[in-house]
Every structure is written in structure tokens, then in C-alpha cells.
Amino acid sequence: MRRNIGSQLLASVLVNAVYAMKNYPIMLSYTFLSPLSMLLVIFFVSHGSLLGIGIEGGFIMAMVLSGVSMQGDLSHLKNDLKIQDMVVSSPTTAFVYILGMAISELVYSLPSLVTLIVLAALFIHTSLMGAIEIFLAMSLMFAFSIALGFMLSTFSSDVIQSWAFSGIVSTFLATIPPVYYPITYIPLPYRYIAYLSPTTYAAQIAQNAAGYVAVPGAILAIDWIVLIAVSIAIFIIAAKKTRWREK
């Protein structure tokens, strides 16, 4: 059983990541350049003072893009190649299928993630506990994005529609919210709007863990509660509303 699951996960990685990376390397450009281009802008605008926070923002954007971009891949496999129909009729469960696709998205994002990890090692100096907190926040952000991407893909009838969803979702989750800079840079009357995005809470946790922004303990606890609650909620919604098998 474990061997079968391992083979199914490997198949997802080979089909959705390795094949595209090998045959269409130009497709990596958006995944690689989006987090780093925003980081470059923040670096020049802040004269380097927000480099560390920008690197953390790059991680958040990479996690979001990896998750929501999966909807385009799933839509392509479902609507164009009809692979999901074969998966549904096989012993493979929806969980194993999505887990394999999620792993493939991480593999596909390796160039940008490795670059960000190297930059983080050079410019972000935090404790072991701080690094664990950042890792957990990024993992929750990835899980949230994967669940959201999977749910949206099941309602998408065309890969072009999925691209539109991806662009809109990534903009509202990783570009507009204060992930590349502290939330205190936003004027107070508009600051509360930023809290509508879960990435804001992940950013505050990461910025506090790295020592860039001092977040009070009560606020930090709320950040964790909201981030965990939102991640669980989107998983529940995805499980209940997702159309795995056509009726």
C-alpha cells in the first residue's frame, strides 16, 4: 500500500513538475521572478533597510503562488488532458492526488525557494525557535493556498479561467497585503483592511520571529489563531464543496 502511494506521489511530481521544468523551462520564469522582482523593488525603494522583511515576503509570495498556481495545473489535467477522470476511476484517493500535486508544486518552485533560502541564511539572523516559527507560518500559508487552489480548480471550466483566478488571488494575497514591509507603513484608517488577508498574519509572525517588528504577545497569539483557523476553515470548505467526481 505504501509502495503504491509512493508511486502515485512520484507520478504527480514527474508529470506536473519534472516534465514541465525539463521541456518548458520558460514556464519557470513567473514562479521564479515574481517573488524576487518584488524583493528587488523593495530593496531599492527602502535603500536596503527592508531587505530581511522583503525576503520573508518573498517566501510568502512563493508559498501563495505555489498553492494557487496548482489550480491552473489541475484545470489543465482535468479539462484538457482528462487525467483526473482516469485518477477518479483508479484506486487513488483525492487526498493522495492532491498531496502529490502539492509536492510537485514545491518541486516546481525549488529555484525560487533555494534562492530565497540562501538570501535568508545571509541576511536574516534569528534564533532556532524563530526559524521554526517562520517555517510553521509558511507551511500554514502553503496549506491554505493548496486547499484554495484545489477548490477553485474544480469549479474552473477552462485553464484560461484558472489563470485569471490565479492572478486575482495572488494579487490580493501576496501583492497588496503588507508582506514585503511592516503593516505600520499603512496609514491607520486603512490598516484594518490589510487584516482581511491571511498573509498579513503570516507576515507579522515572520517579522516578529526574525526580530524586525516587535509584536505584543496578545497580538501574536491572535495572529496564530487566525492563521490556523483560516487554514482549517478553507480545508473544510474545500472538502465539502469540491467536486471530485462529476454527478
C-alpha positions as CSV (number, residue, x, y, z in Angstrom):
1,M,0.0,0.0,0.0
2,R,2.8,2.4,1.0
3,R,4.6,1.5,-2.2
4,N,1.6,2.3,-4.3
5,I,1.1,5.6,-2.6
6,G,4.7,6.4,-3.1
7,S,4.5,5.6,-6.8
8,Q,1.4,7.8,-7.2
9,L,3.1,10.7,-5.5
10,L,6.2,10.3,-7.7
11,A,4.0,10.2,-10.8
12,S,2.4,13.5,-9.9
13,V,5.9,15.1,-9.4
14,L,7.1,13.7,-12.7
15,V,4.0,14.7,-14.7
16,N,3.4,18.1,-13.2
17,A,6.9,19.4,-12.3
18,V,9.8,17.5,-13.8
19,Y,8.2,17.2,-17.3
20,A,7.4,20.9,-17.4
21,M,10.8,22.0,-16.0
22,K,12.6,19.8,-18.5
23,N,10.7,20.6,-21.6
24,Y,9.4,24.1,-20.9
25,P,11.9,25.9,-18.7
26,I,10.5,29.3,-19.7
27,M,7.4,28.4,-17.6
28,L,9.6,28.7,-14.5
29,S,10.1,32.4,-15.2
30,Y,6.9,33.6,-13.5
31,T,7.3,31.4,-10.4
32,F,11.0,32.4,-10.1
33,L,10.8,36.1,-10.9
34,S,7.6,37.1,-9.1
35,P,8.9,36.9,-5.5
36,L,12.4,38.1,-6.4
37,S,11.2,41.0,-8.6
38,M,9.1,42.4,-5.7
39,L,12.1,41.9,-3.4
40,L,14.3,43.9,-5.7
41,V,11.8,46.7,-5.8
42,I,11.5,46.8,-2.0
43,F,15.3,46.7,-1.7
44,F,15.9,49.7,-3.9
45,V,12.9,51.8,-2.6
46,S,13.9,51.2,1.1
47,H,17.7,51.5,0.3
48,G,18.2,48.1,1.7
49,S,16.6,48.7,5.1
50,L,13.7,46.3,4.4
51,L,15.8,43.5,2.8
52,G,15.2,41.0,5.6
53,I,11.4,41.7,5.7
54,G,11.4,41.6,1.9
55,I,13.0,38.1,1.9
56,E,10.3,36.9,4.2
57,G,7.7,38.4,1.9
58,G,9.3,36.6,-1.0
59,F,8.8,33.3,0.9
60,I,5.1,34.2,1.5
61,M,4.6,35.0,-2.2
62,A,6.3,31.8,-3.3
63,M,4.1,29.8,-1.0
64,V,1.0,31.5,-2.3
65,L,2.0,31.2,-5.9
66,S,2.8,27.5,-5.4
67,G,-0.6,26.9,-4.0
68,V,-2.9,29.0,-6.2
69,S,-0.9,28.1,-9.4
70,M,-1.9,24.5,-8.7
71,Q,-5.4,25.3,-9.9
72,G,-4.2,26.0,-13.4
73,D,-2.3,22.7,-13.5
74,L,-5.3,20.8,-12.1
75,S,-7.6,22.5,-14.6
76,H,-5.3,21.6,-17.4
77,L,-5.1,18.0,-16.3
78,K,-8.8,17.8,-15.7
79,N,-10.3,19.7,-18.7
80,D,-7.6,19.3,-21.4
81,L,-5.8,16.0,-20.8
82,K,-8.7,14.3,-18.9
83,I,-6.2,12.8,-16.5
84,Q,-8.4,13.5,-13.5
85,D,-11.0,11.2,-15.0
86,M,-8.5,8.4,-15.0
87,V,-7.4,9.2,-11.5
88,V,-11.0,9.2,-10.2
89,S,-11.7,5.8,-11.8
90,S,-8.5,4.4,-10.2
91,P,-7.9,3.4,-6.5
92,T,-6.1,6.8,-6.0
93,T,-7.9,8.9,-3.5
94,A,-8.5,12.7,-3.7
95,F,-6.1,13.2,-0.8
96,V,-3.2,11.3,-2.4
97,Y,-3.8,13.0,-5.7
98,I,-3.7,16.5,-4.2
99,L,-0.8,15.6,-1.9
100,G,1.2,14.5,-5.0
101,M,0.2,17.7,-6.8
102,A,1.2,19.8,-3.8
103,I,4.6,18.2,-3.6
104,S,5.0,18.7,-7.4
105,E,4.3,22.5,-6.9
106,L,7.1,22.7,-4.3
107,V,9.5,20.9,-6.6
108,Y,8.5,23.3,-9.4
109,S,9.2,26.3,-7.1
110,L,12.6,25.0,-6.0
111,P,14.6,27.5,-8.0
112,S,13.0,30.5,-6.2
113,L,12.8,28.7,-2.8
114,V,16.5,27.8,-2.9
115,T,17.4,31.4,-3.9
116,L,15.3,32.8,-1.0
117,I,16.8,30.2,1.5
118,V,20.3,31.3,0.5
119,L,19.4,35.0,0.9
120,A,17.7,34.3,4.3
121,A,20.8,32.5,5.5
122,L,22.9,35.5,4.6
123,F,20.7,38.4,5.7
124,I,18.2,37.1,8.3
125,H,19.7,36.3,11.7
126,T,17.2,34.7,14.0
127,S,17.1,32.0,16.7
128,L,16.3,28.4,16.1
129,M,12.8,29.0,17.7
130,G,12.4,32.0,15.4
131,A,13.3,29.9,12.3
132,I,10.8,27.2,13.4
133,E,8.0,29.8,13.8
134,I,8.8,31.2,10.3
135,F,8.7,27.7,8.9
136,L,5.4,26.9,10.5
137,A,3.8,30.1,9.3
138,M,5.0,29.5,5.8
139,S,3.7,25.9,5.9
140,L,0.3,27.0,7.0
141,M,0.3,29.6,4.2
142,F,1.2,26.9,1.7
143,A,-1.5,24.5,3.0
144,F,-4.1,27.3,2.8
145,S,-3.1,28.2,-0.7
146,I,-3.2,24.5,-1.8
147,A,-6.7,24.0,-0.4
148,L,-7.8,27.2,-2.1
149,G,-6.2,26.3,-5.4
150,F,-7.7,22.8,-5.4
151,M,-11.2,24.1,-4.6
152,L,-11.1,26.8,-7.4
153,S,-9.8,24.3,-9.9
154,T,-12.8,22.1,-9.5
155,F,-15.1,25.0,-10.4
156,S,-13.0,26.1,-13.4
157,S,-14.1,25.0,-16.8
158,D,-11.0,26.2,-18.7
159,V,-7.3,26.7,-18.0
160,I,-7.6,30.3,-19.1
161,Q,-10.2,31.0,-16.5
162,S,-7.8,29.4,-13.9
163,W,-5.0,31.8,-14.9
164,A,-7.4,34.7,-14.2
165,F,-8.3,33.2,-10.8
166,S,-4.6,32.8,-10.0
167,G,-3.7,36.3,-10.9
168,I,-6.5,37.8,-8.9
169,V,-6.0,35.6,-5.8
170,S,-2.2,36.1,-5.8
171,T,-2.6,39.9,-6.1
172,F,-5.0,40.0,-3.1
173,L,-2.9,37.6,-1.0
174,A,0.7,38.4,-1.8
175,T,1.0,41.8,-3.5
176,I,-1.5,44.2,-1.9
177,P,-1.1,43.0,1.8
178,P,1.9,44.1,3.8
179,V,4.1,41.1,3.3
180,Y,7.2,42.9,1.9
181,Y,7.0,45.7,4.5
182,P,5.7,46.2,8.1
183,I,1.9,46.8,8.4
184,T,2.8,50.0,10.3
185,Y,3.7,51.6,7.0
186,I,0.0,51.6,6.1
187,P,-1.9,54.6,7.5
188,L,-4.2,53.6,10.4
189,P,-7.5,54.2,8.7
190,Y,-6.6,51.7,6.0
191,R,-4.6,49.3,8.1
192,Y,-7.6,47.3,9.2
193,I,-8.3,46.3,5.5
194,A,-5.0,44.5,5.4
195,Y,-6.2,42.2,8.1
196,L,-8.7,40.7,5.7
197,S,-5.9,38.7,4.1
198,P,-4.4,35.7,6.0
199,T,-0.9,36.6,4.6
200,T,-0.9,39.7,6.8
201,Y,-0.9,37.4,9.9
202,A,1.8,35.2,8.5
203,A,3.9,38.2,7.7
204,Q,3.5,39.6,11.2
205,I,4.5,36.2,12.7
206,A,7.6,36.0,10.4
207,Q,8.6,39.6,11.0
208,N,8.4,39.2,14.8
209,A,10.2,35.9,14.7
210,A,13.1,37.5,12.9
211,G,13.2,40.5,15.2
212,Y,12.3,43.1,12.6
213,V,8.9,44.1,14.2
214,A,8.0,43.7,17.9
215,V,4.6,42.3,18.0
216,P,2.9,42.1,21.5
217,G,2.3,38.6,22.8
218,A,-1.5,39.0,22.7
219,I,-1.5,40.2,19.1
220,L,1.0,37.4,18.2
221,A,-1.4,34.8,19.7
222,I,-4.3,36.3,17.7
223,D,-2.1,36.0,14.5
224,W,-1.5,32.3,15.1
225,I,-5.2,31.6,16.0
226,V,-6.4,33.4,12.9
227,L,-3.9,31.8,10.6
228,I,-4.6,28.3,11.9
229,A,-8.4,28.9,11.9
230,V,-8.4,30.2,8.3
231,S,-6.3,27.2,7.1
232,I,-8.6,24.7,8.8
233,A,-11.7,26.6,7.5
234,I,-10.6,26.6,3.9
235,F,-9.8,22.8,4.2
236,I,-13.3,22.1,5.5
237,I,-14.9,24.2,2.8
238,A,-12.7,22.6,0.1
239,A,-13.6,19.1,1.4
240,K,-17.3,19.9,1.4
241,K,-17.7,21.9,-1.7
242,T,-15.1,20.4,-4.0
243,R,-16.5,18.3,-6.9
244,W,-14.1,15.3,-7.0
245,R,-16.5,13.1,-9.0
246,E,-18.9,14.5,-11.6
247,K,-22.5,13.9,-10.7
